Amino acid sequence: MKPSLGFFDMIQYTTFLQSIMNEMANLKMSCRMRSSLFSLFFVLLAFVGPAVAIEPAQIPAPPEVGAKAFILADHNSGRVLAESNADQRLEPASLTKIMTAYVVFRELTKGNLKLDTMVTVSEKAWRTEGSRMFAQVGAQISVENLLKGMIVQSGNDASVALAEHVAGDEAVFVQVMNQNAERLGMKNTHFKNSMGLPDPEHYTTARDLLILTSALIGEFPEYYKWHSIKEFLFNNIKQTNRNRLLWLDSTVDGVKTGHTDGAGYCLVTSALRDGMRLIAVVLGTKSDKERAQANQTLLNYGFRFYETRALYKANEKLSESRVWKGETPMAELGLLKDFYVTFPRGQYQSLKASMEVNNSAVAPVAQNDKLGSIKVELKDQIIGQADLVSLKPIPEGGFFRRALDSLQLMFKK
């Protein structure tokens, strides 16, 4: 792997040259002397220029954020760029609705639910306290409108109506929420309701919310786009999205706000700039303004000092491994998903990729069986790794192939 000089380095290099030339042009000297200095300058650049261009940038420490907990990470590579108290269990408030949306999106994808399905609003949903989309008891509302009312207006009534329709009862729906949390690897999360009302047994962490948000964005891009809606009109009442960054930063396209007295002001944001997507989770700030500022600060830090690149595509042959007693002797190896790495800007050339391959596998080999690994290092630190898997199944070979390979393995041992 031989990465080329990064675009960011070229900008720095050109800016450096321009500043030196401007300073020389401002000096009071004869045209002949200035011409001679320019010539000498460019001769020197032929030798020192490349060294200037690849000088790695110094990454400052992450910014301090006035929150109980926060985390910033790249969506595609999963690399965490900044965090504080990311595993502390805290009250999520309406950030709970990210999981409620996730569960409903899964039901839509499975075909168990349709966007135009009409849902009857129960008295329980209508009476639910907190933020509302103002759904009337007994009203028939489509799943799509309930989702938008929950996502944009943070309607607790919409959350309960969706939960009851999907699972028959909100308590059963909450069980499904917790099952999905466990499946996704949210190790410090437990839900007690679908909307985020306070409860001693209702908690999560910044890291778990990062896991959930990344899954929602990656699995349901067609529905995630609703998180960027700035306002929603329902029942002749227009309400705006409480996520301030949707107005302040054109690259931000979600995700969800939350607030209770116990939780403070919380916000999960995601932004996409030049193909790089970051997710920031901020819990427990003191005001609406502070949670927006904290998220903006984290996003700007990540985009300014880091970059993300896709190094390898999924399902493409990257290597081979020996398979004994198989119908074919070699297995083609590749990745289950695209392989991204996130690293400090300007250090692409310093990345080193290596592969380890298992050459002792015995047939049968199933598709997607792990037969190796790939890792990328920067200055002897692993910044990305993934399994190499068999791209195709390899069944057992015939009698003579098995017998011949058995003999070879005997001598090999």
KEMARTI-628841 format. One record per residue (C-alpha): x, y negated, z negated. Coordinates in steps of 0.05 Angstrom, whole numbers, always signed. Each point is the difference from the previous one (the first is absolute). Layout:
<<X, Y, Z>>,
...
This chain:
<<+0, +0, +0>>,
<<+32, -66, +22>>,
<<-47, -58, -16>>,
<<+12, -65, +38>>,
<<+10, -70, -26>>,
<<-66, -23, -31>>,
<<-39, -59, +28>>,
<<+2, -35, -67>>,
<<+77, +3, +1>>,
<<+2, -31, +69>>,
<<-43, -59, -24>>,
<<+48, -11, -59>>,
<<+60, +5, +46>>,
<<-28, -50, +51>>,
<<-20, -49, -55>>,
<<+70, +4, -29>>,
<<+33, -16, +67>>,
<<-48, -57, +13>>,
<<+14, -33, -68>>,
<<+75, +2, +11>>,
<<-6, -29, +70>>,
<<-45, -56, -25>>,
<<+51, -18, -54>>,
<<+57, -2, +50>>,
<<-41, -43, +47>>,
<<-11, -51, -55>>,
<<+75, -9, -13>>,
<<+31, -65, +27>>,
<<+53, +23, +50>>,
<<+17, -6, +73>>,
<<-38, +42, +50>>,
<<+65, +36, +18>>,
<<+14, +18, -73>>,
<<-72, +22, -11>>,
<<+3, +43, +62>>,
<<+65, +33, -23>>,
<<-30, +15, -69>>,
<<-62, +30, +31>>,
<<+43, +45, +43>>,
<<+42, +22, -59>>,
<<-64, +12, -40>>,
<<-30, +47, +51>>,
<<+66, +38, +6>>,
<<-2, +12, -75>>,
<<-72, +21, +3>>,
<<+19, +56, +48>>,
<<+37, +31, -59>>,
<<-41, -20, -61>>,
<<-69, -5, +31>>,
<<-20, +74, -6>>,
<<+21, +2, -73>>,
<<-45, -59, -15>>,
<<-58, +32, +38>>,
<<-2, +64, -40>>,
<<+14, -29, -69>>,
<<-55, +32, -43>>,
<<-48, -48, -34>>,
<<-1, -3, -75>>,
<<-67, +21, -28>>,
<<-22, -42, -59>>,
<<-37, +30, -59>>,
<<-76, +5, +8>>,
<<-39, -62, -22>>,
<<-29, -3, -70>>,
<<-76, +5, +1>>,
<<-46, -20, -57>>,
<<-40, +64, -3>>,
<<-8, +60, -45>>,
<<+23, +45, +56>>,
<<+17, -3, +74>>,
<<+30, +39, +57>>,
<<+20, -16, +71>>,
<<+14, +54, +53>>,
<<+2, +14, +74>>,
<<-61, +37, +24>>,
<<+34, +43, +53>>,
<<+65, +19, -35>>,
<<-28, -1, -70>>,
<<+62, -34, -26>>,
<<-12, -42, -63>>,
<<+32, -69, +6>>,
<<-20, -30, -68>>,
<<-37, +24, -61>>,
<<-14, -14, -73>>,
<<-39, +44, -48>>,
<<-26, +37, +61>>,
<<-19, +62, -40>>,
<<-34, -36, -57>>,
<<-73, +20, -7>>,
<<-44, -60, +8>>,
<<-73, -18, +13>>,
<<-11, -7, +75>>,
<<-65, -39, +1>>,
<<-29, -4, +71>>,
<<+64, +30, +30>>,
<<-38, +64, -17>>,
<<-41, -13, +63>>,
<<+61, +17, +43>>,
<<-11, +72, -22>>,
<<-75, -5, +9>>,
<<+11, -24, +71>>,
<<+52, +55, +11>>,
<<-50, +55, -20>>,
<<-55, -29, +44>>,
<<+48, -7, +59>>,
<<+18, +74, -8>>,
<<-73, +19, +3>>,
<<-8, -41, +63>>,
<<+60, +32, +33>>,
<<-25, +70, -19>>,
<<-67, -15, +33>>,
<<-38, +7, -66>>,
<<-22, -73, +5>>,
<<-14, -51, +54>>,
<<+7, -75, +0>>,
<<-73, -10, +19>>,
<<-26, +47, -54>>,
<<-51, -37, -42>>,
<<+10, +1, -76>>,
<<-55, -14, -50>>,
<<+24, -46, -56>>,
<<-18, +30, -68>>,
<<-19, -40, -62>>,
<<+66, +20, -32>>,
<<+38, -30, +59>>,
<<-43, -62, -1>>,
<<+10, -11, -75>>,
<<+76, +11, +2>>,
<<+34, -60, -32>>,
<<+58, -40, +28>>,
<<+11, -23, +72>>,
<<-56, +17, +48>>,
<<-19, -1, +73>>,
<<-72, -13, -24>>,
<<-31, +65, +25>>,
<<-73, +5, -23>>,
<<-27, +62, -34>>,
<<-33, +47, +50>>,
<<+32, -35, +59>>,
<<+25, +41, +59>>,
<<+71, -21, +17>>,
<<+48, +32, +50>>,
<<+64, +33, -23>>,
<<+40, -51, +41>>,
<<-33, -60, -33>>,
<<+10, +31, -69>>,
<<+73, +11, +15>>,
<<+9, -71, +22>>,
<<-39, -25, -60>>,
<<+47, +40, -45>>,
<<+65, -18, +36>>,
<<-13, -74, +16>>,
<<-47, -21, -56>>,
<<+25, +51, -51>>,
<<-72, +21, -12>>,
<<-7, +47, -60>>,
<<-71, +14, +24>>,
<<+27, +23, +67>>,
<<+51, +45, -34>>,
<<-52, +36, -41>>,
<<-48, +7, +59>>,
<<+55, +31, +42>>,
<<+22, +46, -56>>,
<<-71, +25, -13>>,
<<-13, +12, +74>>,
<<+65, +38, +12>>,
<<-2, +44, -62>>,
<<-72, -4, -25>>,
<<+23, -32, -65>>,
<<+55, -50, -18>>,
<<+30, +47, -53>>,
<<+9, +54, +53>>,
<<+31, -51, +48>>,
<<+50, -19, -54>>,
<<+22, +73, -3>>,
<<+14, -4, +74>>,
<<+40, -64, -11>>,
<<+43, +34, -52>>,
<<+9, +61, +44>>,
<<+26, -44, +56>>,
<<+45, -37, -48>>,
<<+32, +66, -20>>,
<<+6, +23, +72>>,
<<+36, -65, +19>>,
<<+49, +6, -57>>,
<<-28, -57, -43>>,
<<+28, +29, -65>>,
<<-22, -55, -47>>,
<<-70, -14, +23>>,
<<-69, +18, -27>>,
<<-66, -29, +21>>,
<<-65, -5, -40>>,
<<-43, -40, +49>>,
<<-1, -20, +73>>,
<<+6, -76, -7>>,
<<+52, -14, -54>>,
<<-40, -20, -62>>,
<<+42, +5, -63>>,
<<+6, +67, -35>>,
<<+56, +28, -44>>,
<<+7, +60, +46>>,
<<+0, -41, +64>>,
<<+72, -17, +19>>,
<<+53, +2, +54>>,
<<+69, -27, +15>>,
<<+32, -46, +52>>,
<<+36, +59, +30>>,
<<-63, +42, +6>>,
<<-37, -57, +33>>,
<<+58, -5, +50>>,
<<-8, +74, +16>>,
<<-75, -8, +9>>,
<<+4, -63, +42>>,
<<+53, +30, +46>>,
<<-44, +62, +10>>,
<<-61, -42, +15>>,
<<+37, -42, +52>>,
<<+34, +60, +32>>,
<<-61, +46, +3>>,
<<-55, -48, +17>>,
<<+25, -59, +43>>,
<<-68, -7, +33>>,
<<-33, -15, -67>>,
<<+59, -34, -34>>,
<<-10, -60, +47>>,
<<-62, -19, -41>>,
<<+46, -21, -57>>,
<<+21, -61, +41>>,
<<-72, -27, +6>>,
<<-1, -69, -32>>,
<<-75, -6, -12>>,
<<-63, +43, +4>>,
<<-72, -21, +5>>,
<<-52, +45, -31>>,
<<-71, -15, -23>>,
<<+10, -71, +24>>,
<<+56, -8, -51>>,
<<+70, -14, +27>>,
<<+58, +19, -45>>,
<<+74, -7, +14>>,
<<+56, +49, -11>>,
<<+37, -16, -64>>,
<<+67, +17, +31>>,
<<+30, -70, +9>>,
<<+57, +25, +43>>,
<<-47, +16, +57>>,
<<-4, -75, +10>>,
<<+72, -18, -19>>,
<<+39, +53, +38>>,
<<-22, +23, +69>>,
<<+40, +65, -7>>,
<<-39, +23, -61>>,
<<-58, +46, +19>>,
<<-23, +27, -68>>,
<<-11, +30, -49>>,
<<-40, -12, -65>>,
<<-6, -46, -60>>,
<<-20, +18, -71>>,
<<-15, -36, -65>>,
<<-25, +14, -70>>,
<<+19, -32, -65>>,
<<+41, +61, -18>>,
<<+32, +11, +67>>,
<<+15, -72, +16>>,
<<+4, -21, +73>>,
<<+23, +56, +45>>,
<<+14, +4, +75>>,
<<+24, +51, +50>>,
<<+23, -29, +66>>,
<<+28, +26, +64>>,
<<+32, -39, +56>>,
<<+27, +18, +69>>,
<<+57, -41, +30>>,
<<+37, +20, +64>>,
<<-21, +73, -8>>,
<<+21, +5, -73>>,
<<-56, +11, -51>>,
<<+10, -15, -74>>,
<<-47, +14, -58>>,
<<+2, -40, -65>>,
<<-38, +18, -63>>,
<<-5, -52, -56>>,
<<-37, +15, -65>>,
<<-17, -45, -58>>,
<<+15, -72, +19>>,
<<-33, -59, -35>>,
<<-39, -31, +58>>,
<<-25, +8, +71>>,
<<+53, -48, +24>>,
<<+56, +37, -36>>,
<<-18, +68, +28>>,
<<+1, -29, +71>>,
<<+67, -34, -12>>,
<<+30, +63, -29>>,
<<-21, +42, +59>>,
<<+24, -52, +50>>,
<<+67, -5, -36>>,
<<+10, +75, +2>>,
<<-20, +6, +73>>,
<<+46, -57, +21>>,
<<+58, +32, -38>>,
<<-9, +67, +34>>,
<<-7, -27, +71>>,
<<+58, -49, -9>>,
<<+52, +48, -25>>,
<<-20, +68, +28>>,
<<-18, +32, +66>>,
<<-32, +66, +19>>,
<<+13, +42, +62>>,
<<-28, +64, +27>>,
<<+60, +45, +14>>,
<<-34, +64, +23>>,
<<-68, +19, +27>>,
<<-44, +56, -26>>,
<<-4, +66, +38>>,
<<+62, -14, +42>>,
<<+57, +50, +3>>,
<<+59, -24, -42>>,
<<+38, +64, -12>>,
<<-3, +76, +2>>,
<<+9, +55, -51>>,
<<+15, +75, +7>>,
<<-59, +45, -15>>,
<<+16, +74, -9>>,
<<-45, +58, +23>>,
<<-45, -48, +37>>,
<<-32, +0, +68>>,
<<+48, -57, +17>>,
<<+67, -11, -34>>,
<<-4, -75, -10>>,
<<-51, -45, -33>>,
<<-10, -71, +23>>,
<<+1, -48, -58>>,
<<-34, -67, -8>>,
<<-39, -44, -49>>,
<<-72, +2, -23>>,
<<-6, -76, +5>>,
<<+39, -59, +26>>,
<<+62, -13, -41>>,
<<+10, -71, -25>>,
<<+55, -31, -43>>,
<<+1, -67, -35>>,
<<+67, -34, -13>>,
<<+31, -69, -11>>,
<<-3, -44, +61>>,
<<+63, +1, +43>>,
<<+24, +69, -22>>,
<<-29, +44, +55>>,
<<+70, +16, +27>>,
<<+21, +27, -68>>,
<<-54, +54, -2>>,
<<+23, +72, +4>>,
<<-46, +57, +18>>,
<<+14, +74, -12>>,
<<-38, +66, +6>>,
<<+4, +65, -38>>,
<<-27, +62, +34>>,
<<-19, +68, -27>>,
<<+28, +53, +47>>,
<<-20, +61, -42>>,
<<-75, +0, +9>>,
<<-33, +67, +16>>,
<<-63, +5, +44>>,
<<-57, -9, -4>>,
<<+6, -75, -5>>,
<<-63, -42, -2>>,
<<-9, -67, +32>>,
<<+22, -56, -48>>,
<<+42, +47, -43>>,
<<+58, -39, -29>>,
<<+66, +21, +32>>,
<<+44, -60, -16>>,
<<+3, -72, -20>>,
<<+22, -68, +25>>,
<<+26, -57, -41>>,
<<+23, -71, +12>>,
<<+53, -33, -43>>,
<<+23, -71, -10>>,
<<+66, -8, -37>>,
<<-4, +71, -28>>,
<<-71, -11, -26>>,
<<-58, +40, +30>>,
<<-53, -49, +23>>,
<<-44, +50, +38>>,
<<-9, +74, +7>>,
<<-50, +49, +30>>,
<<-9, +74, +14>>,
<<+16, +30, +67>>,
<<-54, +50, +18>>,
<<-12, +52, +54>>,
<<-39, -33, +56>>,
<<-27, +67, +24>>,
<<-16, +67, -33>>,
<<+49, +57, +13>>,
<<-31, +70, -9>>,
<<+40, +63, -13>>,
<<+38, +27, +59>>,
<<-4, +70, +29>>,
<<+33, +62, -30>>,
<<+66, -8, +37>>,
<<+6, -74, -17>>,
<<-13, +14, -74>>,
<<+49, +58, +0>>,
<<+55, -40, +35>>,
<<-8, -60, -46>>,
<<-1, +46, -62>>,
<<+67, +28, +23>>,
<<+29, -70, +11>>,
<<-24, -23, -68>>,
<<+32, +60, -32>>,
<<+68, -17, +30>>,
<<-11, -74, -15>>,
<<-9, +14, -74>>,
